[in-house]
């Protein structure tokens, strides 16, 4: 690995350590850093100076992380206008109900002892979730009118659910729930 | 050099107005703002992205991953309908401030 690539790798590590999430937005930040470095290289700076000045221009990692945290606040997530907020609230409610229902069905089918089974009513929760989703669509229609909006509401709600799952998938468990060293060593041994 | 608070307050309306011309990406947005302001609006590069992500969460803009002419991966941002509405509001507010200041200057109070 060249010195420049080594410097970029160290910069990425510093950003990760400060709490910037990977791959998004860290990849986006690195692409920006590389473009700025290229511009500085073209203006006649050597590689190391181009990297250092571009990284300085980027600002401190802690400040950027703090700004990203503000951006991820619930009110920002809920959206700018009333329709978006309604769609996202209903999407969240039906996602929670649907997940709970599916878990109930899976656990019931897995044949676990009765004590471990979810309540029988859990099997019907997907139906409630579907009803909640329909209510969300109906509420949006009543408030904003126009049957064509049904498709937009469904699309928005599915998109919210997709993003929510993606968020769970990219959750950094090791950073937020760090394992004790001994456990980490044993895990490594178990998995070769 | 402009005050930090003014730079921060102007970020959203400027981004919305630049994206109204067509989709763009972070680096190009910063360069265009720098160029148009004659280097006086010099954002700290890393601070642009939390603003872009916040605007995306709020449904003002949308993002997609694409490629540059040289094949480099890039995240492109585009204005959404809510963003157009927000931009119109921003313009109205900034024009109001501008007209009050301009009026006072004309009367030589500023």
Interface residues (C-beta under 8 A of the other chain):
Chain A: X25 X27 X28 X29 X31 X32 X33 X34 X35 X36 X54 X57 X58 X59 X61 X63 X64 X67 X68 X70 X71 X72 X76 X77 X79 X80 X81 X84
Chain B: X26 X27 X44 X45 X46 X47 X49 X50 X51 X53 X54 X57 X58 X59 X60 X72 X73 X74 X75 X82 X85 X86
